[in-house]
Amino acid sequence: MRDHVEIRSGAYADSVSLMQVSRRVADVDGVDAALVAMATGLNLEVLTGMGFAAPDAGPNDLVVAVRVADDGVLDAALAELEAALAASRGAAGDTGGFGDAPPPRSIRDAAAFGGDLALISTPGEHAFVEAMDALRADTHVLVFSDNVPLAQEVALKREATARGLLVMGPDAGTAMVAGVGLGFANVVQPGPVGIVAASGTGAQQLMCLLDDAGVGVTHVLGVGGRDLSAEVDGAATRQALRALDADPGTELIVLLSKPPHPEVGARIRTVADGLSTPVVVALLGPDADDLTATAGQVLVRLDVEADAPRSWAATATRAATHAELRGLFAGGTLCDEAMAIAAGTLGPIRSNIPLEADAAWQLTDGLDTAGHVVVDLGEDEYTHGRPHPMIDQSLRVDRLRAEAARPGSKVVLLDVVLGHAAHEDPASELAPAIRDAIATAIDDLAVVVSLCGSAGDPQDRDRQAQALIDAGASVHLANAAAAREAVALIGA
């Protein structure tokens, strides 16, 4: 094996694009490991953790690290790198739509061209300065970046509130403004529903369920998972609710969140009750409606009749005789929803994002913990040195292989999230792994898939479903239905 590490000074690209570039390089035959990232302190730690020598570089430098079998593979990997970077630049637009003028090099420069929304996707330690610059240029902000300190989030949202602006995020992975998807977003039809969401994949699931029922959305405003905490006090949620209330195209608002701080939740409900636009409040949790039921509430309020979300049965008959539930999720909210449903029947579910703080809900041996285990593989501890599982399926492919090799019958439950910024063909990686896991498992193994996507998504949702079915899985468009089938396959 040979290591190749190079630095490209001043060659900035956003983290989502670089995750996709890393995956394309890693997929080249003969490449053992690859990382293409900005040389932040965290990414340099990841680099050394992968066994590469740490270069002398800083956060404004692009680091390219590839471990290859030989020089021929290196040439192919670097060629794929250049093609992926070129494709990324082409998708973003080299001039950003400003004609012959050079692209702006700061948020303030960009705001001078008349933009009213800035998307921040820098390393978390730099996001605050850029976001504050945007606010002071009277620009709304979506902070895609994670790892932004809580105190900085509070400061940003206080500034935004004082200026009558909206800060979405930090760690706002999904938004849609006037039909334009930002971050991870699905292709859905326009319609009367506005969504305020402290949940990325939860918003995506709701968007897709409504779209499949023939109901579209005006805007999806992701406020970040900490917005309804005691510290942030729902600052962005209030602004987002008022913005949708003032939008003439929004006839119904859905407020979607994991359980908030109780006092914050009460205050937000008061705000919602005072709006002229009706609000469906969906605070997810063990004792609350799931996302499918929430979509059903919306349809009832709009007087829309629709069939239940589609599902596709597995090609082989499966008995309810499996011993363990093993959930491998890319979406945190979908993971939470599945655990809440499963725990009602199976009892404690061990997880890296447990529903309860009690020891019975904690992982004791990582992903190899015995019993019922449902994990969010999109959490930071699993994404160091690799792209997010919505972009790269390799970690779940590895886990499918590991679950097949573990003694004991089991049901593997996993989500596949489609849409912009997600993997362009996730079934091409997952379907062969599912087929092999079912065929080689020491004991009986069944696979149930929650497919979060719309008919308009670029991955061709129904083709994805068929590939997964052909591999031996059953597939549900409703995550809740997938979780309930998985539980039903567990023997008493």
C-alpha positions in Angstrom: 0.0 0.0 0.0 1.1 3.6 -0.7 -0.1 6.8 1.0 -0.5 10.0 -1.1 -1.1 13.3 0.8 -1.2 16.7 -0.8 -2.3 20.2 0.2 -4.1 22.7 -2.0 -3.9 26.1 -0.4 -7.0 28.3 -0.6 -9.1 25.7 -2.4 -12.2 25.9 -0.3 -15.3 23.7 -0.9 -18.2 23.1 1.4 -18.4 20.0 3.6 -21.3 18.3 1.7 -19.5 18.6 -1.6 -16.3 17.2 -0.1 -18.1 14.3 1.5 -19.4 13.3 -1.9 -16.0 13.8 -3.5 -14.4 11.6 -0.8 -16.9 8.9 -1.5 -16.3 8.9 -5.3 -12.5 8.7 -4.7 -12.9 5.9 -2.2 -15.0 3.9 -4.7 -12.2 3.6 -7.2 -11.0 0.0 -7.4 -7.8 -0.4 -5.4 -8.3 2.6 -3.1 -8.1 1.4 0.5 -8.9 4.8 2.2 -9.6 8.3 1.1 -10.3 11.7 2.7 -10.8 15.0 0.9 -11.6 17.7 3.4 -10.6 21.2 4.6 -7.7 20.9 6.9 -9.5 21.9 10.1 -8.2 20.6 13.5 -11.0 18.0 13.6 -10.3 16.8 10.0 -6.6 16.6 10.7 -7.4 14.4 13.7 -9.5 12.2 11.5 -6.7 12.1 9.0 -4.2 10.8 11.6 -6.8 8.4 12.9 -6.9 6.9 9.5 -3.1 6.3 9.7 -2.0 9.2 7.4 0.8 11.6 8.4 -0.5 14.9 9.4 0.5 17.7 6.9 1.4 21.3 7.8 -1.9 22.8 6.8 -4.7 25.1 8.1 -8.5 25.4 7.8 -8.2 27.4 4.5 -6.3 24.5 2.8 -7.8 21.5 1.1 -6.2 18.2 2.1 -6.3 15.2 -0.2 -5.2 11.9 1.3 -5.5 8.6 -0.6 -4.2 5.1 0.3 -3.8 3.0 -2.8 -2.5 -0.4 -3.9 0.0 1.0 -6.5 0.8 3.9 -8.7 -1.7 2.9 -11.4 -4.5 3.1 -8.8 -3.2 6.4 -7.6 -3.5 7.9 -11.1 -7.0 6.6 -11.4 -7.9 8.0 -8.0 -6.5 11.4 -8.7 -8.3 11.5 -12.1 -11.6 10.7 -10.3 -10.8 13.4 -7.7 -10.4 16.0 -10.4 -13.6 14.9 -12.1 -15.5 15.0 -8.8 -14.2 18.4 -7.9 -15.1 19.7 -11.4 -18.6 18.3 -11.1 -19.0 19.9 -7.7 -17.9 23.3 -9.0 -20.2 23.0 -12.0 -23.2 22.1 -9.7 -22.5 25.2 -7.6 -21.7 27.5 -10.5 -18.3 29.1 -10.8 -19.7 32.7 -10.8 -22.7 32.1 -8.6 -24.9 33.8 -11.2 -23.3 37.2 -11.0 -22.5 37.4 -14.7 -19.0 38.5 -15.6 -18.2 39.8 -12.1 -15.8 37.7 -10.0 -17.6 35.6 -7.3 -18.0 37.4 -4.0 -15.4 36.4 -1.4 -17.3 37.2 1.7 -20.9 37.2 3.0 -21.0 41.0 3.0 -19.9 41.1 -0.6 -22.5 38.6 -1.6 -25.3 40.5 0.3 -24.4 43.6 -1.8 -25.7 41.8 -4.9 -29.2 41.7 -3.3 -29.4 38.2 -1.9 -31.7 37.8 1.2 -30.6 34.3 2.4 -27.1 33.1 3.2 -26.3 29.4 3.5 -23.3 28.8 5.8 -21.4 25.5 5.4 -18.0 26.3 6.9 -16.3 24.3 9.7 -18.3 24.9 12.9 -15.7 27.0 14.6 -15.9 29.6 11.7 -19.6 29.6 11.2 -20.4 32.2 13.9 -18.4 35.0 12.3 -19.9 34.4 8.8 -23.5 34.0 10.1 -23.2 37.2 12.2 -21.8 39.1 9.1 -24.9 37.9 7.2 -27.3 39.1 9.9 -25.6 42.5 10.0 -26.1 42.7 6.2 -29.8 42.2 6.9 -29.8 38.6 5.4 -31.6 35.5 6.7 -29.2 32.7 7.5 -29.2 28.9 7.2 -26.3 27.4 9.2 -25.7 24.0 7.8 -22.5 23.7 9.9 -22.5 21.5 13.0 -20.3 21.8 16.1 -21.3 25.4 16.6 -21.2 26.2 20.4 -24.5 26.6 22.1 -23.6 30.1 23.3 -22.9 31.2 19.8 -26.3 29.8 18.6 -28.0 31.9 21.3 -26.1 35.0 20.3 -26.9 34.6 16.6 -30.6 34.0 17.3 -30.8 37.0 19.6 -29.3 39.2 16.9 -31.7 37.8 14.3 -34.7 38.4 16.5 -33.7 42.0 17.1 -33.4 42.5 13.3 -36.5 40.6 12.4 -34.5 37.9 10.6 -34.4 34.1 10.8 -31.5 31.9 11.6 -32.1 28.3 10.6 -29.7 25.9 12.4 -26.9 25.4 13.3 -26.9 21.8 12.1 -29.9 22.6 9.9 -29.5 19.8 7.3 -32.8 20.3 5.5 -34.8 23.4 4.4 -36.9 24.4 1.4 -37.6 28.1 0.7 -40.1 28.9 -2.1 -39.6 25.5 -3.6 -35.8 25.6 -3.5 -34.2 22.8 -1.5 -31.3 23.6 0.7 -29.0 20.9 2.2 -30.7 17.4 2.1 -34.1 18.0 0.5 -36.6 16.1 -1.5 -38.4 17.1 -4.7 -42.0 17.7 -3.8 -44.8 19.6 -5.3 -45.9 23.1 -4.3 -48.9 23.3 -2.0 -50.5 24.9 1.1 -48.5 23.4 4.0 -45.6 25.2 5.7 -43.3 23.2 8.0 -41.2 24.4 10.9 -38.9 21.6 11.9 -36.3 21.0 14.6 -35.6 17.8 12.8 -34.0 17.2 9.3 -35.1 13.7 8.4 -38.4 14.2 10.2 -39.1 17.1 7.9 -38.1 15.0 4.9 -40.4 12.1 5.9 -43.4 14.5 6.4 -42.7 16.2 3.1 -42.6 12.9 1.2 -45.7 11.4 2.9 -47.7 14.6 2.1 -46.3 14.7 -1.5 -47.4 11.0 -2.0 -50.9 11.9 -0.9 -51.0 14.8 -3.4 -50.3 17.6 -0.9 -47.4 20.0 -1.4 -45.5 22.5 0.7 -44.7 26.2 0.6 -41.6 26.3 2.7 -39.7 24.0 5.1 -37.9 26.0 7.7 -35.4 23.9 9.7 -34.5 25.6 13.0 -31.9 23.2 14.3 -32.3 20.5 16.9 -31.4 22.7 19.9 -33.8 25.5 19.2 -36.5 24.3 21.6 -34.0 23.8 24.4 -34.1 26.0 27.6 -31.1 27.9 26.5 -32.3 28.9 23.0 -35.9 29.2 24.1 -37.4 28.6 20.7 -36.1 31.8 19.2 -36.0 30.6 15.6 -39.2 28.6 15.9 -41.0 31.8 16.9 -39.6 33.7 13.9 -40.3 30.8 11.5 -43.9 30.5 12.7 -44.5 34.2 12.3 -42.9 34.2 8.8 -45.2 31.3 7.7 -48.2 33.0 9.2 -47.5 36.1 7.1 -47.1 34.0 3.9 -50.3 34.2 1.9 -49.6 30.8 0.2 -49.4 28.9 3.5 -52.8 27.7 4.7 -51.7 25.2 7.4 -48.5 25.1 9.5 -46.9 22.0 11.0 -44.6 22.4 13.9 -42.4 19.3 14.1 -39.9 18.7 16.9 -38.6 16.1 19.4 -40.0 16.8 22.9 -39.0 20.4 23.8 -38.1 21.8 27.2 -41.5 21.8 29.0 -41.6 25.6 29.6 -40.4 26.4 26.1 -43.0 24.1 24.6 -45.7 25.8 26.5 -44.6 29.2 25.3 -44.3 28.0 21.7 -47.8 26.6 21.9 -49.0 30.0 23.0 -47.4 31.6 20.0 -48.9 29.0 17.7 -52.4 29.5 19.2 -52.1 33.2 18.6 -51.5 32.9 14.8 -54.1 33.5 12.2 -53.0 30.3 10.3 -53.9 27.0 11.9 -51.0 25.0 13.3 -50.6 21.2 13.8 -48.2 20.7 16.7 -46.3 17.5 16.3 -43.9 16.9 19.2 -42.5 13.4 18.6 -41.9 11.0 21.4 -43.0 7.7 23.0 -46.4 9.0 23.9 -47.0 11.2 20.8 -48.3 10.6 17.3 -45.7 9.3 14.8 -44.8 11.1 11.6 -47.3 9.0 9.6 -50.1 10.0 12.0 -49.0 13.6 11.8 -49.3 13.5 8.0 -52.8 12.0 8.5 -53.8 14.9 10.7 -52.7 17.3 8.0 -54.7 15.5 5.4 -57.8 15.6 7.7 -57.4 19.3 8.3 -57.2 19.9 4.5 -60.1 17.6 3.8 -57.9 15.4 1.6 -58.6 11.7 1.2 -55.6 9.5 0.4 -54.5 5.9 0.6 -52.1 4.7 3.3 -48.4 5.2 2.4 -47.2 2.5 -0.1 -45.3 -0.6 0.9 -43.8 -3.5 -0.9 -43.7 -7.0 0.6 -40.6 -9.1 0.6 -40.5 -11.8 -2.1 -40.1 -14.6 0.4 -42.6 -15.4 3.3 -41.1 -14.6 6.7 -42.2 -15.9 10.0 -42.4 -14.0 13.3 -39.6 -16.1 14.8 -36.6 -13.7 14.9 -34.8 -13.0 18.2 -33.3 -9.6 17.8 -34.0 -6.2 16.3 -31.0 -4.4 14.8 -31.6 -0.9 13.5 -29.0 0.8 11.2 -30.2 4.3 10.6 -28.9 7.4 8.7 -31.6 9.7 10.0 -31.7 10.6 13.7 -35.4 11.4 13.9 -36.3 8.2 11.9 -34.1 6.3 14.4 -35.9 7.9 17.3 -39.3 7.1 15.8 -38.4 3.5 15.2 -37.1 3.1 18.8 -40.3 4.7 20.3 -42.5 2.3 18.3 -40.3 -0.8 19.0 -40.0 -0.1 22.8 -43.7 -0.1 23.2 -43.6 -3.9 22.4 -40.1 -5.0 23.0 -39.1 -3.0 26.0 -35.7 -1.2 26.3 -33.9 -0.6 23.0 -30.2 0.0 23.3 -28.8 2.9 21.3 -26.2 5.6 21.0 -29.1 8.0 21.2 -31.2 6.2 23.8 -34.8 7.1 24.6 -34.0 6.8 28.3 -31.0 7.6 30.4 -31.3 4.3 32.3 -28.4 1.7 31.8 -30.8 -0.7 30.2 -31.0 1.6 27.2 -27.2 2.1 26.8 -24.9 0.4 24.4 -22.4 -1.8 26.3 -20.3 -3.2 23.5 -20.7 -0.6 20.7 -22.4 -1.9 17.6 -21.8 -5.5 18.7 -24.0 -5.1 21.8 -26.4 -8.1 22.1 -30.1 -7.8 22.1 -32.4 -5.2 20.6 -30.1 -2.4 19.2 -31.1 0.6 17.1 -28.4 3.1 16.3 -28.1 6.4 14.5 -25.0 6.0 12.3 -25.1 9.7 11.3 -23.9 10.7 14.8 -20.4 12.2 15.0 -18.8 9.1 16.5 -19.6 7.1 13.4 -18.8 9.8 10.8 -15.2 10.7 11.7 -13.1 9.9 8.7 -16.1 9.0 6.4 -19.0 10.7 4.8 -22.5 10.7 6.4 -24.5 7.5 5.7 -27.0 9.4 3.7 -24.1 9.9 1.2 -22.0 6.8 1.7 -23.4 3.4 2.5 -20.1 1.7 3.3 -20.6 1.6 7.1 -24.0 0.0 6.8 -22.7 -2.5 4.2 -20.0 -3.5 6.7 -22.6 -3.8 9.5 -24.9 -6.0 7.4 -21.9 -8.3 6.9 -21.2 -8.3 10.6 -24.8 -9.0 11.5 -24.9 -11.9 9.2 -21.8 -13.3 10.9 -23.2 -12.9 14.4 -25.1 -15.9 15.8 -28.8 -15.5 16.5 -31.8 -14.8 14.2 -32.5 -11.1 13.7 -34.4 -8.4 11.8 -32.3 -5.6 10.4 -34.2 -2.4 10.0 -32.7 0.5 8.1 -33.7 3.7 6.4 -32.8 4.9 2.9 -33.1 8.7 2.5 -33.4 10.0 -1.1 -33.3 13.5 -2.5 -30.8 16.2 -3.3 -27.3 15.9 -1.7 -28.0 12.2 -0.8 -26.3 9.2 -2.5 -27.3 9.2 -6.2 -28.1 5.5 -6.1 -28.1 4.0 -2.6 -29.6 0.7 -3.7 -26.6 0.0 -5.9 -24.6 -0.4 -2.7 -27.2 -1.6 -0.3 -29.1 -4.2 -2.4 -26.0 -6.5 -3.0 -25.1 -6.2 0.7 -28.7 -7.1 1.7 -28.8 -10.1 -0.7 -25.4 -11.4 0.6 -26.4 -10.9 4.3 -29.6 -12.9 3.9 -27.8 -15.6 1.9 -24.8 -16.0 4.2 -26.3 -15.4 7.6 -25.5 -18.0 10.3 -29.1 -17.8 11.5 -32.2 -16.4 9.8 -31.9 -12.8 8.9 -34.7 -10.5 7.6 -34.4 -7.0 6.3 -37.0 -4.2 6.5 -36.3 -0.9 4.7 -37.9 2.5 5.4 -37.6 4.4 2.1 -37.8 8.2 2.6 -38.3 9.7 -0.8 -40.7 11.3 -3.2 -41.7 10.2 -6.7 -39.8 13.2 -8.1 -36.5 12.6 -6.4 -33.5 12.2 -8.8 -32.7 8.6 -7.5 -36.1 7.3 -9.0 -37.8 6.2 -5.8 -39.7 3.2 -7.2 -36.6 1.9 -8.9 -34.8 2.0 -5.6 -37.6 0.2 -4.0 -37.6 -2.6 -6.6 -33.9 -3.1 -6.3 -34.2 -3.5 -2.5 -37.2 -5.9 -2.9 -35.3 -8.0 -5.4 -32.5 -8.3 -2.9 -34.9 -9.8 -0.4 -36.1 -6.8 1.7 -39.5 -5.5 2.4 -39.9 -1.7 1.8 -42.2 0.9 3.3 -42.5 4.6 2.5 -43.7 5.2 6.1 -40.9 4.8 8.6 -43.5 4.0 11.3 -44.9 1.1 9.2 -41.4 -0.3 8.6 -40.7 -0.2 12.4 -44.0 -2.0 13.1 -43.3 -4.7 10.6 -39.8 -5.2 12.0 -41.3 -5.6 15.5 -43.9 -8.0 14.2 -41.2 -10.3 12.9 -39.7 -10.6 16.4 -40.9 -13.8 18.0 -42.4 -13.8 21.5 
